[in-house]
Amino acid sequence: MPLSYLTSGESHGKALTGILEGIPSGLSVSEDYIGIDLKRRQGGYGRGGRMKIETDKAEILSGVRFGKTIGSPIALLIQNKDWENWEQIMSAECGVRSVESNSKSVTSPRPGHADLAGAVKYDIHDIRNILERSSARETAMRVALGAIAKKFLAEFDITIGSYVIQIGKVKSEKLKASSSEKELLELFKTAEKSPVRCYDKKASQKMIALIDKATKQGNSLGGIFEIFATNIPVGLGSHIQWDKRLDGKLAQALMSIQAIKGVEIGMGFEMSSKYGSEVMDEIFYKSSRFYRKTNNAGGIEGGMTNGMPIIIRAAMKPIPTLRRPLQSVDINTKKPIRAAYERSDVCAVPAAGVVGEAMTALAIAEAFLEKFNGDSMSEVKRNYNSYLKYLSKF
């Protein structure tokens, strides 16, 4: 069965829920392990007041027994701790609507947000019905589900990480296309110690100063994060059909994250300005294996992994919720009005990188299971080890 997942829940609702189906039996999973990435998602310089309220913890409701998956769908629950302050406003019960609920209705859409398009699409005249679900709060559950996918991939020594390479106009030192897996892991380790999750200490200081400036101005900032995946076997994905190409699946997974406006793999857009001889990764053979000295392709050629680390970058726009709101129009009166303000971050690029890791892990785990499918971890490992033997003799 292919890997699939689904999330539900509103930003200020009772809880977020998620279901992950297709993980084989026998994988060790714990709430504490999932909690590591949930905590990483809540960190990062520039986050808003919501992070002081929520301390996310995922509760495993099904699919795991005595610390191991049993092959059935895994259901997770993340309680929203701020629910007690929103129970009347977000109640599911008919007839509960209160004066406070009316005061919390939203009719002024924010430029750059899902507010107006969603209100028109669903015939809604209180934008809260749109913004509650379109909020990036939903990504907490994606990170929880992605943590399980990461745990699955770790059984095959596959590591996925990320770091921030740009916030606003401040850029980190550029990496070489020949960066080894060891170098990527070291950069990741260094970045995890930075408040903005950047491996470049000088750039980190400038990023923090820029976020402070934006905070004073009531503004917001976007940026770029890079994701890597190491020890990826050759042949995940396919060139046969458009929807089987792994680069396409990864691009969709990352573009689905709130506020992401661009995705590139390997050298990406920069490759378009070069000669072919400058960017193609030459192929060599030694000690019974093919290898490359560069990785401009980002580990994917023809929709398939080529054995090099997967390198992906995603561009995040500035958050559209501003403390100094932009001009808008009331959807009911049609009169000019300032856009609504909801408690928000100034910069969430460091956190978005963690979400990107989760989405990357889910996409790669799906491709991995398509190739080495099995009902149990032992069966998947047998299939994988058999493939490794085949590769050694190719």
Backbone hydrogen bonds, N-H to C=O, Kabsch-Sander energy under -0.5 kcal/mol:
donor,donor_aa,acceptor,acceptor_aa,energy
4,S,21,E,-2.5
6,L,19,I,-1.8
8,S,17,T,-2.4
11,S,132,E,-2.4
13,G,10,E,-1.1
16,L,78,I,-2.8
17,T,8,S,-2.5
18,G,76,L,-1.9
19,I,6,L,-2.4
20,L,74,I,-2.6
21,E,4,S,-3.1
25,S,375,D,-2.4
26,G,69,T,-2.8
27,L,24,P,-0.7
29,V,67,G,-2.2
34,I,30,S,-1.8
35,G,31,E,-1.9
36,I,32,D,-0.9
36,I,33,Y,-0.9
37,D,33,Y,-0.7
38,L,34,I,-1.5
39,K,35,G,-2.2
40,R,36,I,-1.7
41,R,37,D,-2.3
42,Q,38,L,-1.2
43,G,39,K,-0.6
43,G,40,R,-0.9
45,Y,195,P,-2.7
47,R,44,G,-1.2
51,M,48,G,-1.2
52,K,49,G,-1.5
53,I,49,G,-0.6
53,I,50,R,-1.1
54,E,50,R,-2.5
59,E,57,K,-0.5
59,E,77,L,-3.2
60,I,58,A,-0.5
61,L,59,E,-0.6
61,L,75,A,-3.2
62,S,75,A,-1.1
65,R,68,K,-2.9
68,K,65,R,-1.6
69,T,27,L,-2.3
70,I,63,G,-1.8
74,I,20,L,-3.1
75,A,62,S,-1.0
75,A,73,P,-0.6
76,L,18,G,-2.7
77,L,59,E,-1.8
78,I,16,L,-2.8
79,Q,57,K,-0.6
79,Q,77,L,-0.5
80,N,14,K,-2.1
81,K,79,Q,-0.8
83,W,80,N,-1.8
84,E,81,K,-0.6
85,N,82,D,-1.5
86,W,83,W,-1.9
87,E,83,W,-0.9
90,M,86,W,-2.9
96,V,93,E,-1.1
102,N,98,S,-1.9
103,S,99,V,-2.0
104,K,100,E,-1.1
104,K,101,S,-0.5
105,S,102,N,-1.1
113,H,110,R,-2.0
118,G,114,A,-2.7
119,A,115,D,-2.2
120,V,116,L,-2.4
121,K,117,A,-2.5
122,Y,118,G,-2.5
123,D,120,V,-0.8
124,I,119,A,-2.4
127,I,106,V,-3.2
129,N,126,D,-2.0
130,I,127,I,-1.9
131,L,127,I,-2.7
132,E,128,R,-1.8
133,R,130,I,-0.7
134,S,130,I,-2.3
135,S,131,L,-1.1
138,E,135,S,-1.5
139,T,136,A,-1.6
140,A,137,R,-1.8
141,M,138,E,-1.1
142,R,138,E,-1.0
143,V,139,T,-2.5
144,A,140,A,-1.7
145,L,141,M,-2.6
146,G,142,R,-2.8
147,A,143,V,-1.8
148,I,144,A,-1.0
149,A,145,L,-1.6
150,K,146,G,-2.6
151,K,147,A,-2.1
152,F,148,I,-2.2
153,L,149,A,-2.4
154,A,150,K,-2.4
155,E,151,K,-0.8
155,E,152,F,-0.9
156,F,153,L,-1.9
157,D,154,A,-1.9
158,I,153,L,-2.0
159,T,157,D,-0.5
159,T,230,T,-0.8
161,G,228,F,-1.9
163,Y,226,E,-1.9
164,V,197,R,-3.3
165,I,224,I,-2.4
166,Q,224,I,-1.6
167,I,170,V,-2.1
168,G,222,G,-2.1
170,V,167,I,-2.1
171,K,169,K,-0.6
172,S,165,I,-2.8
179,S,176,K,-1.8
184,L,180,S,-2.3
185,L,181,E,-2.2
186,E,182,K,-1.8
187,L,183,E,-2.4
188,F,184,L,-2.2
189,K,185,L,-2.0
190,T,186,E,-2.1
191,A,187,L,-2.7
192,E,188,F,-1.9
193,K,190,T,-1.4
194,S,191,A,-1.8
197,R,194,S,-1.4
201,K,199,Y,-0.8
204,S,200,D,-2.4
205,Q,201,K,-1.9
206,K,202,K,-1.7
207,M,203,A,-2.5
208,I,204,S,-2.3
209,A,205,Q,-2.0
210,L,206,K,-2.0
211,I,207,M,-2.3
212,D,208,I,-2.3
213,K,209,A,-1.9
214,A,210,L,-2.3
215,T,211,I,-2.3
216,K,212,D,-2.0
217,Q,213,K,-1.5
218,G,214,A,-0.6
218,G,215,T,-1.1
219,N,214,A,-3.1
221,L,346,V,-2.5
223,G,316,M,-2.0
224,I,166,Q,-2.3
225,F,314,A,-1.9
226,E,163,Y,-3.0
227,I,312,I,-3.5
228,F,161,G,-2.4
229,A,310,I,-1.7
230,T,159,T,-2.5
235,G,305,T,-2.3
236,L,233,P,-0.7
238,S,244,K,-0.9
238,S,303,G,-0.7
244,K,241,Q,-1.6
245,R,241,Q,-0.6
245,R,242,W,-0.7
246,L,303,G,-2.7
249,K,245,R,-1.8
250,L,246,L,-2.7
251,A,247,D,-2.4
252,Q,248,G,-2.2
253,A,249,K,-2.4
254,L,250,L,-2.4
255,M,251,A,-2.6
256,S,252,Q,-1.3
257,I,254,L,-1.5
260,I,257,I,-2.0
261,K,315,A,-2.8
262,G,315,A,-1.0
264,E,313,R,-2.3
266,G,311,I,-2.4
267,M,296,N,-3.3
268,G,265,I,-1.5
270,E,267,M,-1.4
271,M,268,G,-1.3
272,S,269,F,-1.4
273,S,270,E,-1.5
274,K,271,M,-1.4
278,E,275,Y,-1.5
279,V,275,Y,-0.8
279,V,276,G,-0.8
280,M,276,G,-1.9
282,E,280,M,-0.9
284,F,291,Y,-2.5
286,K,289,R,-2.5
289,R,286,K,-0.8
291,Y,284,F,-2.5
293,K,282,E,-0.5
295,N,177,A,-0.6
298,G,295,N,-1.3
300,I,297,A,-0.9
301,E,304,M,-2.8
304,M,301,E,-1.6
305,T,236,L,-1.8
306,N,299,G,-1.9
310,I,229,A,-2.2
311,I,298,G,-1.5
312,I,227,I,-2.6
313,R,264,E,-2.9
314,A,225,F,-2.3
315,A,262,G,-2.8
316,M,223,G,-3.5
316,M,314,A,-0.5
317,K,259,A,-2.9
322,L,320,P,-0.7
324,R,218,G,-1.4
328,S,337,I,-2.7
330,D,335,K,-2.7
331,I,107,T,-2.8
334,K,330,D,-2.0
337,I,328,S,-2.4
339,A,326,L,-2.9
340,A,108,S,-2.0
346,V,46,G,-2.7
347,C,46,G,-1.8
348,A,221,L,-0.5
352,A,348,A,-2.6
353,G,349,V,-1.7
354,V,350,P,-0.8
355,V,351,A,-1.8
356,G,352,A,-2.7
357,E,353,G,-1.9
358,A,354,V,-1.7
359,M,355,V,-2.3
360,T,356,G,-2.4
361,A,357,E,-2.7
362,L,358,A,-2.3
363,A,359,M,-2.0
364,I,360,T,-2.7
365,A,361,A,-2.7
366,E,362,L,-1.8
367,A,363,A,-1.9
368,F,364,I,-2.7
369,L,365,A,-2.4
370,E,366,E,-1.8
371,K,367,A,-1.3
372,F,368,F,-2.7
373,N,369,L,-0.5
377,M,25,S,-2.7
380,V,376,S,-2.2
381,K,377,M,-2.6
382,R,378,S,-1.8
383,N,379,E,-2.3
384,Y,380,V,-2.6
385,N,381,K,-2.8
386,S,382,R,-2.0
387,Y,383,N,-1.6
388,L,384,Y,-2.2
389,K,385,N,-1.8
390,Y,386,S,-1.8
391,L,387,Y,-2.4
392,S,388,L,-1.8
393,K,389,K,-0.7
393,K,390,Y,-1.0
394,F,390,Y,-0.6
394,F,391,L,-0.8
